Amino acid sequence: MRSQHAASPLTRTDALIERVWEAVMTLDEPAAVRAVLRALDDGLDPEAVLMDVIGPVQG
């Protein structure tokens, strides 16, 4: 998790990575899916979700 005193604010993608990672770590697959679908519904680019969120979480 990032410090509240980080040099730059969280981006939408950073915040999504944190939500998905937390869901993965607690074995809450439905929460991970909900977070990704909500981001897509809010207009986040599907390629960005795949490359910038799902990829790093899987890595």
PyMOL Python script that loads the backbone (N, CA, C, O; Angstrom):
from pymol import cmd

cmd.read_pdbstr("""\
ATOM      1  N   MET A   1       0.845  -1.178   0.000  1.00  0.00           N
ATOM      2  CA  MET A   1       0.000   0.000   0.000  1.00  0.00           C
ATOM      3  C   MET A   1       0.891   1.242   0.000  1.00  0.00           C
ATOM      4  O   MET A   1       1.985   1.220   0.562  1.00  0.00           O
ATOM      5  N   ARG A   2       0.441   2.288  -0.608  1.00  0.00           N
ATOM      6  CA  ARG A   2       1.229   3.512  -0.704  1.00  0.00           C
ATOM      7  C   ARG A   2       1.076   4.377   0.539  1.00  0.00           C
ATOM      8  O   ARG A   2       0.044   4.370   1.209  1.00  0.00           O
ATOM      9  N   SER A   3       2.123   5.110   0.817  1.00  0.00           N
ATOM     10  CA  SER A   3       2.102   6.048   1.930  1.00  0.00           C
ATOM     11  C   SER A   3       1.206   7.225   1.590  1.00  0.00           C
ATOM     12  O   SER A   3       1.080   7.595   0.423  1.00  0.00           O
ATOM     13  N   GLN A   4       0.587   7.812   2.596  1.00  0.00           N
ATOM     14  CA  GLN A   4      -0.224   9.005   2.364  1.00  0.00           C
ATOM     15  C   GLN A   4       0.648  10.173   1.932  1.00  0.00           C
ATOM     16  O   GLN A   4       0.136  11.165   1.413  1.00  0.00           O
ATOM     17  N   HIS A   5       1.949  10.073   2.136  1.00  0.00           N
ATOM     18  CA  HIS A   5       2.859  11.163   1.808  1.00  0.00           C
ATOM     19  C   HIS A   5       3.636  10.876   0.532  1.00  0.00           C
ATOM     20  O   HIS A   5       4.739  11.390   0.352  1.00  0.00           O
ATOM     21  N   ALA A   6       3.077  10.066  -0.348  1.00  0.00           N
ATOM     22  CA  ALA A   6       3.749   9.740  -1.607  1.00  0.00           C
ATOM     23  C   ALA A   6       3.932  11.007  -2.433  1.00  0.00           C
ATOM     24  O   ALA A   6       3.184  11.974  -2.287  1.00  0.00           O
ATOM     25  N   ALA A   7       4.932  10.984  -3.297  1.00  0.00           N
ATOM     26  CA  ALA A   7       5.265  12.157  -4.099  1.00  0.00           C
ATOM     27  C   ALA A   7       4.140  12.541  -5.044  1.00  0.00           C
ATOM     28  O   ALA A   7       3.925  13.726  -5.297  1.00  0.00           O
ATOM     29  N   SER A   8       3.418  11.559  -5.571  1.00  0.00           N
ATOM     30  CA  SER A   8       2.330  11.883  -6.485  1.00  0.00           C
ATOM     31  C   SER A   8       1.068  11.159  -6.042  1.00  0.00           C
ATOM     32  O   SER A   8       1.135  10.089  -5.436  1.00  0.00           O
ATOM     33  N   PRO A   9      -0.085  11.749  -6.350  1.00  0.00           N
ATOM     34  CA  PRO A   9      -1.332  11.103  -5.957  1.00  0.00           C
ATOM     35  C   PRO A   9      -1.541   9.816  -6.755  1.00  0.00           C
ATOM     36  O   PRO A   9      -0.960   9.634  -7.825  1.00  0.00           O
ATOM     37  N   LEU A  10      -2.368   8.939  -6.226  1.00  0.00           N
ATOM     38  CA  LEU A  10      -2.678   7.704  -6.929  1.00  0.00           C
ATOM     39  C   LEU A  10      -3.403   8.009  -8.232  1.00  0.00           C
ATOM     40  O   LEU A  10      -4.283   8.869  -8.277  1.00  0.00           O
ATOM     41  N   THR A  11      -3.036   7.314  -9.270  1.00  0.00           N
ATOM     42  CA  THR A  11      -3.786   7.413 -10.514  1.00  0.00           C
ATOM     43  C   THR A  11      -4.961   6.448 -10.430  1.00  0.00           C
ATOM     44  O   THR A  11      -5.033   5.625  -9.518  1.00  0.00           O
ATOM     45  N   ARG A  12      -5.874   6.552 -11.378  1.00  0.00           N
ATOM     46  CA  ARG A  12      -7.007   5.620 -11.404  1.00  0.00           C
ATOM     47  C   ARG A  12      -6.507   4.185 -11.492  1.00  0.00           C
ATOM     48  O   ARG A  12      -7.030   3.288 -10.830  1.00  0.00           O
ATOM     49  N   THR A  13      -5.484   3.982 -12.320  1.00  0.00           N
ATOM     50  CA  THR A  13      -4.936   2.638 -12.487  1.00  0.00           C
ATOM     51  C   THR A  13      -4.282   2.154 -11.200  1.00  0.00           C
ATOM     52  O   THR A  13      -4.462   0.999 -10.814  1.00  0.00           O
ATOM     53  N   ASP A  14      -3.525   3.022 -10.530  1.00  0.00           N
ATOM     54  CA  ASP A  14      -2.889   2.643  -9.258  1.00  0.00           C
ATOM     55  C   ASP A  14      -3.938   2.237  -8.227  1.00  0.00           C
ATOM     56  O   ASP A  14      -3.782   1.239  -7.523  1.00  0.00           O
ATOM     57  N   ALA A  15      -5.000   3.019  -8.150  1.00  0.00           N
ATOM     58  CA  ALA A  15      -6.058   2.716  -7.190  1.00  0.00           C
ATOM     59  C   ALA A  15      -6.725   1.384  -7.524  1.00  0.00           C
ATOM     60  O   ALA A  15      -7.056   0.606  -6.629  1.00  0.00           O
ATOM     61  N   LEU A  16      -6.918   1.127  -8.815  1.00  0.00           N
ATOM     62  CA  LEU A  16      -7.519  -0.139  -9.226  1.00  0.00           C
ATOM     63  C   LEU A  16      -6.595  -1.308  -8.906  1.00  0.00           C
ATOM     64  O   LEU A  16      -7.048  -2.351  -8.434  1.00  0.00           O
ATOM     65  N   ILE A  17      -5.310  -1.137  -9.161  1.00  0.00           N
ATOM     66  CA  ILE A  17      -4.347  -2.193  -8.823  1.00  0.00           C
ATOM     67  C   ILE A  17      -4.442  -2.522  -7.336  1.00  0.00           C
ATOM     68  O   ILE A  17      -4.445  -3.695  -6.963  1.00  0.00           O
ATOM     69  N   GLU A  18      -4.518  -1.518  -6.501  1.00  0.00           N
ATOM     70  CA  GLU A  18      -4.610  -1.757  -5.054  1.00  0.00           C
ATOM     71  C   GLU A  18      -5.884  -2.512  -4.693  1.00  0.00           C
ATOM     72  O   GLU A  18      -5.852  -3.432  -3.875  1.00  0.00           O
ATOM     73  N   ARG A  19      -7.024  -2.121  -5.309  1.00  0.00           N
ATOM     74  CA  ARG A  19      -8.286  -2.812  -5.012  1.00  0.00           C
ATOM     75  C   ARG A  19      -8.240  -4.270  -5.474  1.00  0.00           C
ATOM     76  O   ARG A  19      -8.657  -5.174  -4.750  1.00  0.00           O
ATOM     77  N   VAL A  20      -7.729  -4.487  -6.686  1.00  0.00           N
ATOM     78  CA  VAL A  20      -7.655  -5.852  -7.209  1.00  0.00           C
ATOM     79  C   VAL A  20      -6.666  -6.681  -6.388  1.00  0.00           C
ATOM     80  O   VAL A  20      -6.949  -7.831  -6.054  1.00  0.00           O
ATOM     81  N   TRP A  21      -5.513  -6.102  -6.065  1.00  0.00           N
ATOM     82  CA  TRP A  21      -4.513  -6.830  -5.277  1.00  0.00           C
ATOM     83  C   TRP A  21      -5.082  -7.227  -3.915  1.00  0.00           C
ATOM     84  O   TRP A  21      -4.888  -8.358  -3.469  1.00  0.00           O
ATOM     85  N   GLU A  22      -5.773  -6.317  -3.260  1.00  0.00           N
ATOM     86  CA  GLU A  22      -6.380  -6.623  -1.960  1.00  0.00           C
ATOM     87  C   GLU A  22      -7.380  -7.766  -2.104  1.00  0.00           C
ATOM     88  O   GLU A  22      -7.424  -8.663  -1.262  1.00  0.00           O
ATOM     89  N   ALA A  23      -8.176  -7.736  -3.158  1.00  0.00           N
ATOM     90  CA  ALA A  23      -9.141  -8.812  -3.385  1.00  0.00           C
ATOM     91  C   ALA A  23      -8.429 -10.141  -3.627  1.00  0.00           C
ATOM     92  O   ALA A  23      -8.847 -11.175  -3.106  1.00  0.00           O
ATOM     93  N   VAL A  24      -7.370 -10.116  -4.404  1.00  0.00           N
ATOM     94  CA  VAL A  24      -6.608 -11.341  -4.675  1.00  0.00           C
ATOM     95  C   VAL A  24      -6.006 -11.888  -3.385  1.00  0.00           C
ATOM     96  O   VAL A  24      -6.072 -13.090  -3.128  1.00  0.00           O
ATOM     97  N   MET A  25      -5.428 -11.022  -2.584  1.00  0.00           N
ATOM     98  CA  MET A  25      -4.767 -11.468  -1.354  1.00  0.00           C
ATOM     99  C   MET A  25      -5.749 -12.034  -0.331  1.00  0.00           C
ATOM    100  O   MET A  25      -5.368 -12.845   0.513  1.00  0.00           O
ATOM    101  N   THR A  26      -6.999 -11.612  -0.403  1.00  0.00           N
ATOM    102  CA  THR A  26      -8.013 -12.137   0.517  1.00  0.00           C
ATOM    103  C   THR A  26      -8.860 -13.227  -0.142  1.00  0.00           C
ATOM    104  O   THR A  26      -9.879 -13.657   0.399  1.00  0.00           O
ATOM    105  N   LEU A  27      -8.409 -13.666  -1.331  1.00  0.00           N
ATOM    106  CA  LEU A  27      -9.093 -14.726  -2.083  1.00  0.00           C
ATOM    107  C   LEU A  27     -10.542 -14.371  -2.397  1.00  0.00           C
ATOM    108  O   LEU A  27     -11.414 -15.240  -2.413  1.00  0.00           O
ATOM    109  N   ASP A  28     -10.791 -13.091  -2.647  1.00  0.00           N
ATOM    110  CA  ASP A  28     -12.142 -12.606  -2.934  1.00  0.00           C
ATOM    111  C   ASP A  28     -12.268 -12.324  -4.433  1.00  0.00           C
ATOM    112  O   ASP A  28     -12.234 -11.174  -4.870  1.00  0.00           O
ATOM    113  N   GLU A  29     -12.413 -13.400  -5.204  1.00  0.00           N
ATOM    114  CA  GLU A  29     -12.506 -13.265  -6.657  1.00  0.00           C
ATOM    115  C   GLU A  29     -13.665 -12.364  -7.090  1.00  0.00           C
ATOM    116  O   GLU A  29     -13.480 -11.544  -7.989  1.00  0.00           O
ATOM    117  N   PRO A  30     -14.858 -12.482  -6.484  1.00  0.00           N
ATOM    118  CA  PRO A  30     -15.948 -11.593  -6.891  1.00  0.00           C
ATOM    119  C   PRO A  30     -15.605 -10.105  -6.712  1.00  0.00           C
ATOM    120  O   PRO A  30     -15.999  -9.281  -7.537  1.00  0.00           O
ATOM    121  N   ALA A  31     -14.885  -9.761  -5.658  1.00  0.00           N
ATOM    122  CA  ALA A  31     -14.502  -8.360  -5.446  1.00  0.00           C
ATOM    123  C   ALA A  31     -13.532  -7.895  -6.522  1.00  0.00           C
ATOM    124  O   ALA A  31     -13.616  -6.757  -6.982  1.00  0.00           O
ATOM    125  N   ALA A  32     -12.616  -8.760  -6.924  1.00  0.00           N
ATOM    126  CA  ALA A  32     -11.672  -8.408  -7.987  1.00  0.00           C
ATOM    127  C   ALA A  32     -12.415  -8.173  -9.290  1.00  0.00           C
ATOM    128  O   ALA A  32     -12.142  -7.205 -10.000  1.00  0.00           O
ATOM    129  N   VAL A  33     -13.348  -9.051  -9.603  1.00  0.00           N
ATOM    130  CA  VAL A  33     -14.134  -8.901 -10.830  1.00  0.00           C
ATOM    131  C   VAL A  33     -14.958  -7.623 -10.778  1.00  0.00           C
ATOM    132  O   VAL A  33     -15.016  -6.878 -11.757  1.00  0.00           O
ATOM    133  N   ARG A  34     -15.596  -7.366  -9.641  1.00  0.00           N
ATOM    134  CA  ARG A  34     -16.399  -6.140  -9.506  1.00  0.00           C
ATOM    135  C   ARG A  34     -15.547  -4.899  -9.716  1.00  0.00           C
ATOM    136  O   ARG A  34     -15.974  -3.963 -10.392  1.00  0.00           O
ATOM    137  N   ALA A  35     -14.351  -4.880  -9.145  1.00  0.00           N
ATOM    138  CA  ALA A  35     -13.470  -3.715  -9.282  1.00  0.00           C
ATOM    139  C   ALA A  35     -13.102  -3.479 -10.740  1.00  0.00           C
ATOM    140  O   ALA A  35     -13.125  -2.343 -11.213  1.00  0.00           O
ATOM    141  N   VAL A  36     -12.764  -4.549 -11.452  1.00  0.00           N
ATOM    142  CA  VAL A  36     -12.391  -4.417 -12.862  1.00  0.00           C
ATOM    143  C   VAL A  36     -13.595  -3.981 -13.691  1.00  0.00           C
ATOM    144  O   VAL A  36     -13.480  -3.074 -14.515  1.00  0.00           O
ATOM    145  N   LEU A  37     -14.736  -4.610 -13.485  1.00  0.00           N
ATOM    146  CA  LEU A  37     -15.922  -4.241 -14.262  1.00  0.00           C
ATOM    147  C   LEU A  37     -16.355  -2.805 -13.981  1.00  0.00           C
ATOM    148  O   LEU A  37     -16.787  -2.101 -14.894  1.00  0.00           O
ATOM    149  N   ARG A  38     -16.244  -2.368 -12.740  1.00  0.00           N
ATOM    150  CA  ARG A  38     -16.595  -0.988 -12.404  1.00  0.00           C
ATOM    151  C   ARG A  38     -15.663  -0.011 -13.122  1.00  0.00           C
ATOM    152  O   ARG A  38     -16.111   1.015 -13.634  1.00  0.00           O
ATOM    153  N   ALA A  39     -14.383  -0.328 -13.158  1.00  0.00           N
ATOM    154  CA  ALA A  39     -13.423   0.535 -13.851  1.00  0.00           C
ATOM    155  C   ALA A  39     -13.738   0.607 -15.339  1.00  0.00           C
ATOM    156  O   ALA A  39     -13.669   1.680 -15.940  1.00  0.00           O
ATOM    157  N   LEU A  40     -14.082  -0.526 -15.932  1.00  0.00           N
ATOM    158  CA  LEU A  40     -14.452  -0.530 -17.350  1.00  0.00           C
ATOM    159  C   LEU A  40     -15.726   0.275 -17.577  1.00  0.00           C
ATOM    160  O   LEU A  40     -15.809   1.045 -18.534  1.00  0.00           O
ATOM    161  N   ASP A  41     -16.715   0.106 -16.709  1.00  0.00           N
ATOM    162  CA  ASP A  41     -17.957   0.880 -16.815  1.00  0.00           C
ATOM    163  C   ASP A  41     -17.706   2.372 -16.671  1.00  0.00           C
ATOM    164  O   ASP A  41     -18.406   3.187 -17.270  1.00  0.00           O
ATOM    165  N   ASP A  42     -16.699   2.729 -15.870  1.00  0.00           N
ATOM    166  CA  ASP A  42     -16.355   4.140 -15.662  1.00  0.00           C
ATOM    167  C   ASP A  42     -15.496   4.705 -16.788  1.00  0.00           C
ATOM    168  O   ASP A  42     -15.110   5.873 -16.750  1.00  0.00           O
ATOM    169  N   GLY A  43     -15.196   3.880 -17.791  1.00  0.00           N
ATOM    170  CA  GLY A  43     -14.492   4.380 -18.960  1.00  0.00           C
ATOM    171  C   GLY A  43     -13.009   4.094 -19.035  1.00  0.00           C
ATOM    172  O   GLY A  43     -12.345   4.575 -19.953  1.00  0.00           O
ATOM    173  N   LEU A  44     -12.467   3.330 -18.109  1.00  0.00           N
ATOM    174  CA  LEU A  44     -11.051   2.989 -18.195  1.00  0.00           C
ATOM    175  C   LEU A  44     -10.845   2.093 -19.410  1.00  0.00           C
ATOM    176  O   LEU A  44     -11.620   1.164 -19.640  1.00  0.00           O
ATOM    177  N   ASP A  45      -9.818   2.366 -20.173  1.00  0.00           N
ATOM    178  CA  ASP A  45      -9.527   1.644 -21.402  1.00  0.00           C
ATOM    179  C   ASP A  45      -9.293   0.159 -21.113  1.00  0.00           C
ATOM    180  O   ASP A  45      -8.492  -0.174 -20.239  1.00  0.00           O
ATOM    181  N   PRO A  46      -9.979  -0.740 -21.831  1.00  0.00           N
ATOM    182  CA  PRO A  46      -9.796  -2.173 -21.584  1.00  0.00           C
ATOM    183  C   PRO A  46      -8.345  -2.636 -21.715  1.00  0.00           C
ATOM    184  O   PRO A  46      -7.897  -3.488 -20.947  1.00  0.00           O
ATOM    185  N   GLU A  47      -7.616  -2.087 -22.672  1.00  0.00           N
ATOM    186  CA  GLU A  47      -6.210  -2.479 -22.819  1.00  0.00           C
ATOM    187  C   GLU A  47      -5.400  -2.058 -21.596  1.00  0.00           C
ATOM    188  O   GLU A  47      -4.513  -2.787 -21.152  1.00  0.00           O
ATOM    189  N   ALA A  48      -5.707  -0.875 -21.054  1.00  0.00           N
ATOM    190  CA  ALA A  48      -5.013  -0.413 -19.847  1.00  0.00           C
ATOM    191  C   ALA A  48      -5.323  -1.332 -18.670  1.00  0.00           C
ATOM    192  O   ALA A  48      -4.446  -1.632 -17.860  1.00  0.00           O
ATOM    193  N   VAL A  49      -6.569  -1.773 -18.581  1.00  0.00           N
ATOM    194  CA  VAL A  49      -6.932  -2.695 -17.499  1.00  0.00           C
ATOM    195  C   VAL A  49      -6.119  -3.978 -17.619  1.00  0.00           C
ATOM    196  O   VAL A  49      -5.583  -4.478 -16.630  1.00  0.00           O
ATOM    197  N   LEU A  50      -6.032  -4.503 -18.830  1.00  0.00           N
ATOM    198  CA  LEU A  50      -5.292  -5.745 -19.034  1.00  0.00           C
ATOM    199  C   LEU A  50      -3.798  -5.569 -18.788  1.00  0.00           C
ATOM    200  O   LEU A  50      -3.194  -6.333 -18.036  1.00  0.00           O
ATOM    201  N   MET A  51      -3.205  -4.562 -19.421  1.00  0.00           N
ATOM    202  CA  MET A  51      -1.751  -4.400 -19.379  1.00  0.00           C
ATOM    203  C   MET A  51      -1.251  -3.763 -18.084  1.00  0.00           C
ATOM    204  O   MET A  51      -0.198  -4.142 -17.571  1.00  0.00           O
ATOM    205  N   ASP A  52      -2.005  -2.796 -17.554  1.00  0.00           N
ATOM    206  CA  ASP A  52      -1.530  -2.022 -16.410  1.00  0.00           C
ATOM    207  C   ASP A  52      -2.067  -2.506 -15.064  1.00  0.00           C
ATOM    208  O   ASP A  52      -1.535  -2.139 -14.016  1.00  0.00           O
ATOM    209  N   VAL A  53      -3.112  -3.324 -15.089  1.00  0.00           N
ATOM    210  CA  VAL A  53      -3.704  -3.788 -13.831  1.00  0.00           C
ATOM    211  C   VAL A  53      -3.585  -5.308 -13.700  1.00  0.00           C
ATOM    212  O   VAL A  53      -2.927  -5.809 -12.788  1.00  0.00           O
ATOM    213  N   ILE A  54      -4.214  -6.021 -14.599  1.00  0.00           N
ATOM    214  CA  ILE A  54      -4.238  -7.479 -14.481  1.00  0.00           C
ATOM    215  C   ILE A  54      -2.839  -8.069 -14.630  1.00  0.00           C
ATOM    216  O   ILE A  54      -2.453  -8.949 -13.860  1.00  0.00           O
ATOM    217  N   GLY A  55      -2.084  -7.598 -15.604  1.00  0.00           N
ATOM    218  CA  GLY A  55      -0.722  -8.105 -15.806  1.00  0.00           C
ATOM    219  C   GLY A  55       0.150  -7.977 -14.570  1.00  0.00           C
ATOM    220  O   GLY A  55       0.719  -8.970 -14.118  1.00  0.00           O
ATOM    221  N   PRO A  56       0.270  -6.770 -14.006  1.00  0.00           N
ATOM    222  CA  PRO A  56       1.103  -6.625 -12.807  1.00  0.00           C
ATOM    223  C   PRO A  56       0.598  -7.428 -11.602  1.00  0.00           C
ATOM    224  O   PRO A  56       1.400  -7.936 -10.819  1.00  0.00           O
ATOM    225  N   VAL A  57      -0.708  -7.544 -11.455  1.00  0.00           N
ATOM    226  CA  VAL A  57      -1.240  -8.313 -10.332  1.00  0.00           C
ATOM    227  C   VAL A  57      -0.906  -9.793 -10.509  1.00  0.00           C
ATOM    228  O   VAL A  57      -0.622 -10.486  -9.532  1.00  0.00           O
ATOM    229  N   GLN A  58      -0.938 -10.275 -11.737  1.00  0.00           N
ATOM    230  CA  GLN A  58      -0.594 -11.676 -11.991  1.00  0.00           C
ATOM    231  C   GLN A  58       0.899 -11.931 -11.830  1.00  0.00           C
ATOM    232  O   GLN A  58       1.319 -13.028 -11.463  1.00  0.00           O
ATOM    233  N   GLY A  59       1.701 -10.892 -12.112  1.00  0.00           N
ATOM    234  CA  GLY A  59       3.160 -11.052 -12.094  1.00  0.00           C
ATOM    235  C   GLY A  59       3.677 -11.210 -10.746  1.00  0.00           C
ATOM    236  O   GLY A  59       4.885 -11.356 -10.562  1.00  0.00           O
TER     237      GLY A  59
END
""", "prot")
cmd.dss("prot")
cmd.show_as("cartoon", "prot")
cmd.util.cbc("prot")
cmd.orient("prot")
